């Protein structure tokens, strides 16, 4: 059975008094009363009281000696019997006085029956704590509360500071003894929050919070539970999420020490390391959440990698890990991806991993899958795919092969013919041949030879640009526009006459589903007489 050593202080003894509403009983124990309240307790007249306070002075009367005692926080006169009167000049030490409260005309008095002189409050506190067992946190908390109240009453800063350190010690002991409870981390965190409300000196409350939150984090594996922990961390350490500077601090030996024992390491660490550990706790939680979400939905890993790059710049390896996870998963399901998703993957290869060859390989593989899925009787599919080969790989040869396939499926198709013409081909009998394209310098390719895809004019290549950007660069409106569409894709051709040269410039925009703006997929020159009558004036 545990014994509690309760300091003599009215506030701590309240549970021992009669409860309201219960019948009155004969007084068997003195009523413990705070000295500051004694003068207002007329209800205690005639009863035995006990008061714990510091002495203001002893009153000496000729022929009677020191027969009266005055305490610091009450005007009640304590009348000492002859046996309790000091013989010499007494020192004003703390005392515990017990006696019967009475009224002498208009003055409250207390006829003392016992008087115990005590050491000064600091010595008294240290002696009491020394008598406690090493694991007794309850009585340490009680003595800490007594010392805090006593220190505030007498404006004794030394006693207040000692109370705070004792309460921190009690908090540490209580946390250590809750390891075997059903939900110890939750109780630890509640203790830490209570310690902060009690203004217990740091780092003990924060150290206990770290212990609790890291334990919660270690036990959490699903994203829902991790989402619940992160607000708890942010509530305990509000600056951790934004303090990216502290995340750059090299923790060195503190890293392993914190992993082994978060509470002990935090308590022992200097202030700057504590801030870095606060940041580490938050990043540990967010990193674990992002990895859990990526495992649950690998296709979201690329988006999660972008979030990691923004929120966790102090964990660059995490963004790379998530990105690789997402890219690996995407490659396994490449055929199910839409064009916009493939573009995003390729951009990640180029910009995040700095691997443009991997981006091109991704495009090739995706286009091959789309090509293998083409029907033998569908002429529109190859036309649409030809635009993708031009847009993604700038592969004019593959685009022409697809257009020829479409022409064989549906000879005479207006859509296929238009697709050939917008790319600078002309029909000779039943064949489509290059219409002698010219280079930016005005040179014509040799007759009878297959011409490569014309390059954009120097110095202003237009590939990838939007209509507004093309208009700004050309500084003129097109002479005509031609629009053709198939399989949900639209190719819009702008035709410009080149001043002082017998040439026409063709700029083809591809309208891709899911894209906000069309972009240039091809830009080339042809002699002006090649496609007479083909222009549709812009109105």
C-alpha positions as CSV (number, residue, x, y, z in Angstrom):
1,X,0.0,0.0,0.0
2,X,1.5,3.3,-1.1
3,X,1.8,6.1,1.6
4,X,1.4,9.7,0.6
5,X,3.4,12.4,2.4
6,X,1.1,15.4,2.0
7,X,2.5,18.9,2.8
8,X,0.5,20.9,5.2
9,X,-1.3,23.2,2.8
10,X,-5.0,23.8,2.7
11,X,-5.3,23.3,-1.1
12,X,-3.8,19.9,-0.9
13,X,-5.9,18.7,2.0
14,X,-9.3,19.7,0.6
15,X,-10.1,16.0,-0.4
16,X,-9.7,15.1,3.3
17,X,-12.4,17.5,4.5
18,X,-16.1,16.8,4.7
19,X,-17.9,16.8,1.4
20,X,-20.7,19.4,0.8
21,X,-24.1,18.0,1.7
22,X,-22.9,15.4,4.1
23,X,-24.1,15.5,7.7
24,X,-21.9,17.4,10.2
25,X,-19.8,15.2,12.5
26,X,-17.9,16.0,15.6
27,X,-14.5,17.4,14.8
28,X,-11.8,14.8,15.3
29,X,-9.0,16.4,13.3
30,X,-7.9,20.1,13.1
31,X,-9.0,21.9,9.9
32,X,-6.0,22.9,7.8
33,X,-6.4,26.5,6.7
34,X,-4.3,28.6,4.4
35,X,-3.0,31.6,6.5
36,X,-4.2,34.1,3.9
37,X,-7.8,32.9,4.3
38,X,-7.9,32.4,8.1
39,X,-9.2,35.9,8.9
40,X,-12.2,35.4,6.6
41,X,-13.2,32.0,8.1
42,X,-15.7,33.1,10.8
43,X,-17.3,29.7,10.4
44,X,-14.3,28.1,12.0
45,X,-14.6,30.1,15.3
46,X,-14.6,27.5,18.1
47,X,-12.9,24.9,16.0
48,X,-9.3,23.5,16.0
49,X,-7.3,24.8,13.1
50,X,-3.8,24.1,11.8
51,X,-1.8,26.8,9.9
52,X,1.5,26.5,8.0
53,X,3.1,29.9,7.4
54,X,6.2,32.0,7.9
55,X,6.6,34.0,11.1
56,X,6.4,37.8,10.9
57,X,7.5,38.3,14.5
58,X,7.0,37.2,18.1
59,X,5.4,39.8,20.4
60,X,7.1,40.4,23.8
61,X,5.1,41.6,26.8
62,X,6.8,42.5,30.1
63,X,6.1,39.9,32.7
64,X,4.8,37.4,30.2
65,X,7.6,37.1,27.7
66,X,7.0,36.2,24.0
67,X,3.4,35.3,24.4
68,X,2.0,36.2,21.0
69,X,2.9,35.1,17.5
70,X,2.1,36.9,14.3
71,X,2.3,35.2,10.9
72,X,3.1,36.9,7.6
73,X,-0.2,36.3,5.8
74,X,-2.8,36.8,8.4
75,X,-3.8,39.3,11.1
76,X,-5.1,36.6,13.5
77,X,-3.2,36.8,16.8
78,X,-1.8,33.5,17.9
79,X,-1.7,33.4,21.8
80,X,1.0,31.2,23.1
81,X,0.7,29.3,26.4
82,X,3.5,29.6,28.9
83,X,5.0,26.2,27.9
84,X,5.3,27.2,24.2
85,X,6.8,30.7,24.7
86,X,10.4,31.1,23.5
87,X,12.9,31.7,26.3
88,X,15.3,33.9,24.3
89,X,14.9,36.1,21.3
90,X,13.4,33.8,18.7
91,X,14.3,33.6,15.0
92,X,11.3,34.1,12.6
93,X,11.4,30.6,11.1
94,X,8.5,28.9,9.4
95,X,6.1,27.2,11.8
96,X,3.1,24.9,11.9
97,X,0.6,26.2,14.5
98,X,-2.3,24.3,15.8
99,X,-5.0,25.8,18.1
100,X,-8.6,26.8,18.6
101,X,-9.9,29.8,16.7
102,X,-11.8,32.3,18.9
103,X,-13.0,35.8,18.9
104,X,-11.8,38.4,21.5
105,X,-14.2,41.3,21.0
106,X,-13.5,42.4,17.3
107,X,-10.3,40.4,17.0
108,X,-9.9,36.9,15.8
109,X,-7.4,35.0,18.0
110,X,-6.1,31.5,18.1
111,X,-5.2,29.8,21.3
112,X,-2.2,27.7,20.4
113,X,-1.9,24.1,21.7
114,X,1.1,23.0,19.5
115,X,3.8,24.9,17.8
116,X,6.4,23.2,15.5
117,X,9.3,25.3,14.2
118,X,10.5,24.2,10.8
119,X,13.6,24.7,8.6
120,X,13.5,27.3,5.9
121,X,11.3,26.3,3.0
122,X,14.0,25.2,0.6
123,X,15.6,23.0,3.3
124,X,12.3,21.6,4.3
125,X,11.5,20.8,0.7
126,X,14.8,19.1,0.1
127,X,14.5,17.0,3.3
128,X,11.0,15.9,2.3
129,X,12.1,14.9,-1.2
130,X,15.1,13.0,0.1
131,X,12.9,10.9,2.2
132,X,10.8,9.7,-0.8
133,X,11.5,6.6,-2.8
134,X,13.3,7.0,-6.1
135,X,10.1,6.1,-8.1
136,X,7.6,8.1,-6.0
137,X,6.3,10.7,-8.5
138,X,3.0,11.4,-6.8
139,X,4.5,12.9,-3.6
140,X,7.1,14.7,-5.7
141,X,4.2,16.4,-7.6
142,X,2.5,17.2,-4.3
143,X,5.6,18.8,-2.8
144,X,6.2,20.7,-6.1
145,X,2.7,22.1,-5.9
146,X,3.3,23.1,-2.3
147,X,6.6,24.8,-3.2
148,X,5.1,26.6,-6.1
149,X,2.2,28.0,-4.1
150,X,4.5,28.9,-1.2
151,X,7.0,30.6,-3.5
152,X,4.3,32.7,-5.1
153,X,2.7,33.6,-1.8
154,X,6.1,34.9,-0.5
155,X,7.5,36.0,-3.9
156,X,10.3,33.5,-3.3
157,X,11.9,33.0,-6.8
158,X,14.4,30.4,-5.5
159,X,11.5,28.3,-4.2
160,X,9.5,28.7,-7.4
161,X,12.4,27.5,-9.5
162,X,13.0,24.5,-7.2
163,X,9.3,23.7,-7.5
164,X,9.6,23.7,-11.3
165,X,12.6,21.4,-11.4
166,X,10.9,19.0,-8.9
167,X,7.8,18.9,-11.0
168,X,9.9,18.2,-14.1
169,X,11.5,15.3,-12.2
170,X,8.1,14.0,-11.2
171,X,7.0,14.2,-14.8
172,X,10.0,12.2,-16.0
173,X,9.3,9.5,-13.3
174,X,5.6,9.3,-14.2
175,X,6.3,8.9,-17.9
176,X,8.8,6.1,-17.2
177,X,6.3,4.3,-15.1
178,X,3.5,4.3,-17.8
179,X,5.4,2.1,-20.2
180,X,3.2,-0.9,-19.5
181,X,-0.2,0.8,-19.9
182,X,-2.6,0.0,-22.7
183,X,-1.8,3.3,-24.6
184,X,1.3,4.6,-23.0
185,X,2.2,7.0,-25.8
186,X,-1.2,8.7,-25.5
187,X,-0.7,9.1,-21.7
188,X,2.9,10.4,-22.3
189,X,1.6,13.0,-24.6
190,X,-1.2,14.0,-22.2
191,X,1.4,14.3,-19.5
192,X,3.6,16.5,-21.7
193,X,0.6,18.8,-22.5
194,X,-0.3,19.0,-18.9
195,X,3.3,19.9,-18.0
196,X,3.2,22.7,-20.5
197,X,0.0,24.0,-19.1
198,X,1.6,23.9,-15.7
199,X,4.6,25.8,-17.1
200,X,7.1,23.1,-16.2
201,X,10.5,24.2,-17.4
202,X,11.7,22.9,-20.8
203,X,13.1,20.7,-22.1
204,X,11.2,18.0,-20.0
205,X,7.7,18.6,-21.5
206,X,9.0,18.6,-25.1
207,X,11.3,15.6,-24.4
208,X,8.3,13.6,-23.2
209,X,6.3,14.8,-26.2
210,X,9.0,13.5,-28.5
211,X,9.0,10.2,-26.8
212,X,5.2,9.9,-27.1
213,X,5.0,11.0,-30.8
214,X,7.9,8.9,-32.0
215,X,6.3,5.9,-30.3
216,X,3.0,6.7,-32.1
217,X,4.9,7.1,-35.3
218,X,6.6,3.8,-35.0
219,X,3.3,2.0,-34.4
220,X,1.5,3.7,-37.3
221,X,1.6,2.0,-40.8
222,X,-1.5,3.2,-42.5
223,X,-2.0,6.6,-44.0
224,X,-5.1,7.4,-41.9
225,X,-3.2,6.9,-38.6
226,X,-0.3,8.9,-39.9
227,X,-2.6,11.7,-40.9
228,X,-3.8,11.8,-37.3
229,X,-0.3,12.0,-35.9
230,X,1.0,14.9,-38.0
231,X,-1.5,17.5,-36.5
232,X,-0.4,16.3,-33.0
233,X,3.2,17.0,-33.9
234,X,2.3,20.4,-35.3
235,X,0.3,21.2,-32.2
236,X,3.3,20.3,-30.0
237,X,5.9,22.0,-32.2
238,X,4.2,24.7,-34.3
239,X,7.4,25.8,-36.0
240,X,8.6,22.4,-37.1
241,X,6.7,22.3,-40.5
242,X,8.1,25.7,-41.6
243,X,11.5,25.6,-40.1
244,X,13.4,24.3,-43.1
245,X,16.6,26.0,-41.9
246,X,16.8,23.7,-38.8
247,X,16.3,20.8,-41.2
248,X,19.7,21.6,-42.7
249,X,21.5,21.3,-39.4
250,X,23.8,18.3,-39.3
251,X,22.7,16.3,-36.3
252,X,25.8,14.2,-36.2
253,X,25.9,11.9,-33.1
254,X,22.5,13.2,-32.0
255,X,20.8,11.4,-34.9
256,X,21.6,7.9,-33.5
257,X,21.1,9.0,-29.9
258,X,17.7,10.3,-30.8
259,X,16.8,7.1,-32.7
260,X,17.8,5.0,-29.6
261,X,16.1,7.2,-27.0
262,X,14.2,10.3,-28.3
263,X,13.4,11.6,-24.8
264,X,16.9,11.3,-23.3
265,X,18.6,12.7,-26.5
266,X,16.2,15.7,-26.6
267,X,16.7,16.4,-22.9
268,X,20.5,16.4,-23.3
269,X,20.7,18.3,-26.6
270,X,21.5,22.0,-26.9
271,X,18.8,24.5,-28.0
272,X,19.7,24.5,-31.8
273,X,19.8,20.7,-31.9
274,X,16.4,20.6,-30.2
275,X,15.0,22.7,-33.0
276,X,16.5,20.4,-35.5
277,X,15.0,17.4,-33.7
278,X,11.6,19.1,-33.8
279,X,12.0,19.4,-37.6
280,X,13.2,15.8,-37.8
281,X,10.1,14.5,-35.9
282,X,7.8,16.3,-38.4
283,X,9.7,15.2,-41.5
284,X,9.8,11.6,-40.2
285,X,6.0,11.7,-40.0
286,X,5.4,13.4,-43.4
287,X,7.9,11.1,-45.1
288,X,6.3,8.0,-43.7
289,X,2.9,9.3,-44.8
290,X,4.1,10.0,-48.4
291,X,5.7,6.6,-48.6
292,X,2.5,4.9,-47.3
293,X,0.4,6.8,-49.8
294,X,2.8,5.8,-52.6
295,X,2.6,2.2,-51.6
296,X,-1.2,2.3,-51.6
297,X,-1.4,4.1,-54.9
298,X,1.9,3.9,-56.9
299,X,0.4,6.0,-59.7
300,X,0.3,9.0,-57.3
301,X,4.0,8.7,-56.4
302,X,5.1,11.3,-59.0
303,X,2.7,13.8,-57.5
304,X,3.8,12.8,-54.0
305,X,7.5,13.3,-55.1
306,X,6.7,16.8,-56.1
307,X,5.1,17.4,-52.7
308,X,8.2,15.9,-51.0
309,X,10.5,18.2,-53.0
310,X,8.5,21.3,-51.9
311,X,7.8,20.4,-48.3
312,X,10.9,18.3,-47.4
313,X,13.9,19.9,-49.2
314,X,16.0,18.5,-46.3
315,X,15.1,15.0,-47.5
316,X,16.0,15.1,-51.2
317,X,16.5,11.4,-51.3
318,X,12.8,10.9,-50.5
319,X,11.6,12.8,-53.6
320,X,13.9,10.8,-55.8
321,X,12.7,7.5,-54.2
322,X,9.1,8.4,-54.6
323,X,9.7,9.6,-58.2
324,X,11.4,6.3,-59.1
325,X,8.6,4.4,-57.5
326,X,6.0,6.2,-59.6
327,X,8.0,5.9,-62.8
328,X,8.5,2.2,-62.3
329,X,4.8,1.7,-61.7
330,X,3.9,3.8,-64.7
331,X,6.2,1.8,-67.0
332,X,4.5,-1.4,-65.9
333,X,1.1,0.1,-66.9
334,X,2.3,2.3,-69.7
335,X,-0.5,1.3,-72.1
336,X,-3.2,2.5,-69.7
337,X,-1.8,6.0,-69.5
338,X,-3.2,9.0,-71.3
339,X,-1.1,11.4,-73.3
340,X,-1.1,14.1,-70.6
341,X,0.2,11.5,-68.1
342,X,2.9,10.3,-70.5
343,X,4.0,13.9,-71.0
344,X,4.2,14.4,-67.2
345,X,6.4,11.3,-66.9
346,X,8.7,12.4,-69.6
347,X,9.0,15.8,-68.0
348,X,9.9,14.1,-64.7
349,X,12.7,12.1,-66.5
350,X,14.1,15.2,-68.1
351,X,13.8,17.8,-65.3
352,X,13.9,15.8,-62.1
353,X,16.2,12.9,-63.0
354,X,18.0,14.7,-65.8
355,X,17.7,11.7,-68.1
356,X,16.3,12.9,-71.5
357,X,17.1,9.6,-73.2
358,X,14.8,7.8,-70.7
359,X,12.1,10.4,-71.6
360,X,12.5,9.5,-75.3
361,X,12.4,5.8,-74.6
362,X,9.2,6.3,-72.7
363,X,7.6,8.0,-75.6
364,X,8.8,5.3,-78.0
365,X,7.4,2.5,-75.9
366,X,4.1,4.3,-75.4
367,X,3.7,5.0,-79.1
368,X,4.6,1.4,-80.0
369,X,1.8,0.2,-77.7
370,X,-0.6,2.6,-79.3
371,X,0.6,1.5,-82.8
372,X,0.2,-2.2,-81.9
373,X,-3.4,-1.6,-80.9
374,X,-4.4,-0.1,-84.3
375,X,-7.1,-1.8,-86.1
376,X,-6.4,-3.2,-89.6
377,X,-9.6,-1.6,-90.9
378,X,-9.4,1.8,-89.1
379,X,-8.0,4.6,-91.2
380,X,-8.5,7.4,-88.6
381,X,-6.3,5.7,-85.9
382,X,-3.0,5.9,-87.9
383,X,-3.7,9.6,-88.8
384,X,-4.1,10.5,-85.2
385,X,-1.0,8.5,-84.1
386,X,1.1,10.2,-86.8
387,X,0.6,13.5,-85.1
388,X,1.9,12.0,-81.9
389,X,5.0,10.7,-83.5
390,X,5.7,14.1,-84.9
391,X,4.9,15.8,-81.6
392,X,6.7,13.5,-79.2
393,X,9.6,12.2,-81.2
394,X,9.8,14.5,-84.2
395,X,9.7,11.3,-86.2
396,X,8.6,12.3,-89.7
397,X,9.4,8.9,-91.2
398,X,7.1,7.0,-88.7
399,X,4.4,9.6,-89.2
400,X,4.5,9.1,-93.0
401,X,4.4,5.3,-92.6
402,X,1.2,5.7,-90.6
403,X,-0.4,8.0,-93.1
404,X,0.5,5.5,-95.9
405,X,-1.1,2.7,-93.8
406,X,-4.3,4.8,-93.4
407,X,-4.3,5.5,-97.2
408,X,-4.1,1.8,-98.0
409,X,-7.0,1.2,-95.7
410,X,-9.2,4.0,-97.1
411,X,-7.8,5.2,-100.5
412,X,-9.4,8.5,-101.4
413,X,-10.2,9.5,-97.8
414,X,-10.4,13.3,-97.5
415,X,-9.1,13.2,-93.9
416,X,-6.0,11.2,-94.9
417,X,-5.4,13.3,-97.9
418,X,-5.6,16.5,-95.8
419,X,-3.2,15.0,-93.3
420,X,-0.7,14.4,-96.2
421,X,-1.1,17.9,-97.6
422,X,-0.7,19.6,-94.2
423,X,2.6,17.9,-93.9
424,X,3.9,19.1,-97.3
425,X,3.1,16.0,-99.5
426,X,1.5,16.0,-102.9
427,X,-0.3,13.2,-104.7
428,X,1.2,11.7,-107.8
429,X,-1.2,9.1,-109.2
430,X,-1.9,7.0,-106.2
431,X,1.3,7.9,-104.3
432,X,2.1,10.7,-101.9
433,X,5.5,12.3,-102.3
434,X,7.4,15.2,-100.8
435,X,6.5,18.5,-102.5
436,X,10.2,19.5,-102.9
437,X,10.4,21.2,-99.5
438,X,13.0,23.9,-99.1
439,X,15.3,24.7,-96.2
440,X,15.4,27.9,-94.3
441,X,18.1,29.0,-96.7
442,X,15.7,28.4,-99.7
443,X,17.5,25.3,-101.0
444,X,15.5,22.6,-102.7
445,X,16.1,18.9,-102.0
446,X,17.4,16.8,-105.0
447,X,14.8,15.2,-107.2
448,X,14.2,11.5,-106.6
449,X,15.5,11.5,-103.1
450,X,13.6,11.1,-99.9
451,X,13.6,14.4,-98.1
452,X,14.0,14.5,-94.3
453,X,11.6,16.3,-92.1
454,X,12.1,20.1,-92.8
455,X,13.7,22.0,-90.0
456,X,12.0,25.1,-88.5
457,X,13.3,28.3,-89.9
458,X,16.4,29.9,-88.3
459,X,16.6,31.6,-86.0
460,X,13.0,31.3,-84.8
461,X,11.9,27.6,-84.6
462,X,8.3,27.4,-83.6
463,X,7.9,23.8,-82.4
464,X,6.1,23.6,-79.0
465,X,4.8,27.1,-79.1
466,X,1.2,28.2,-78.6
467,X,-0.8,30.3,-81.2
468,X,-0.3,33.5,-79.2
469,X,3.5,32.9,-79.1
470,X,3.6,32.1,-82.9
471,X,1.6,35.3,-83.6
472,X,4.1,37.4,-81.6
473,X,7.2,35.8,-83.3
474,X,5.8,36.1,-86.8
475,X,4.5,39.6,-86.3
476,X,1.8,39.0,-88.9
477,X,-1.4,37.1,-89.4
478,X,-1.5,33.9,-91.4
479,X,-2.8,34.1,-95.0
480,X,-5.0,31.1,-94.4
481,X,-5.9,28.4,-92.0
482,X,-6.8,24.7,-92.6
483,X,-8.3,22.5,-89.9
484,X,-8.6,18.8,-90.0
485,X,-9.6,16.3,-87.3
486,X,-9.8,12.6,-86.6
487,X,-10.0,10.4,-83.5
488,X,-10.8,13.3,-81.3
489,X,-7.6,15.2,-82.4
490,X,-7.5,18.3,-84.4
491,X,-4.6,19.6,-86.5
492,X,-4.8,23.3,-87.3
493,X,-2.5,24.6,-90.1
494,X,-1.5,28.2,-90.4
495,X,-0.1,29.3,-93.7
496,X,2.2,32.3,-94.1
497,X,3.5,33.8,-97.3
498,X,7.2,34.6,-96.9
499,X,8.0,38.2,-98.2
500,X,10.5,38.5,-101.0
501,X,10.8,34.7,-101.4
502,X,8.8,32.3,-103.4
503,X,7.9,30.3,-100.4
504,X,5.1,29.4,-98.1
505,X,5.6,28.7,-94.4
506,X,3.4,26.0,-92.9
507,X,2.9,25.9,-89.1
508,X,0.8,22.9,-87.8
509,X,-0.8,23.0,-84.4
510,X,-2.0,19.9,-82.6
511,X,-5.1,20.2,-80.4
512,X,-4.7,17.3,-77.9
513,X,-7.5,16.3,-75.6
514,X,-6.7,17.4,-72.0
515,X,-4.3,20.1,-73.1
516,X,-5.4,23.7,-72.5
517,X,-3.7,25.1,-75.6
518,X,-2.7,23.7,-79.0
519,X,1.0,23.6,-79.7
520,X,3.2,23.5,-82.8
521,X,4.2,20.0,-83.9
522,X,5.7,20.9,-87.3
523,X,7.0,24.0,-89.0
524,X,8.4,24.0,-92.6
525,X,8.7,25.8,-95.9
526,X,7.4,24.8,-99.4
527,X,7.6,26.5,-102.8
528,X,4.7,28.9,-103.3
529,X,3.3,27.1,-106.3
530,X,3.0,23.6,-104.7
531,X,-0.5,23.9,-103.2
532,X,-2.3,26.5,-105.4
533,X,-5.9,27.0,-104.4
534,X,-5.3,25.3,-101.0
535,X,-5.3,28.5,-99.0
536,X,-8.4,29.4,-97.0
537,X,-8.2,33.2,-96.3
538,X,-8.5,34.3,-92.7
539,X,-11.5,36.5,-92.3
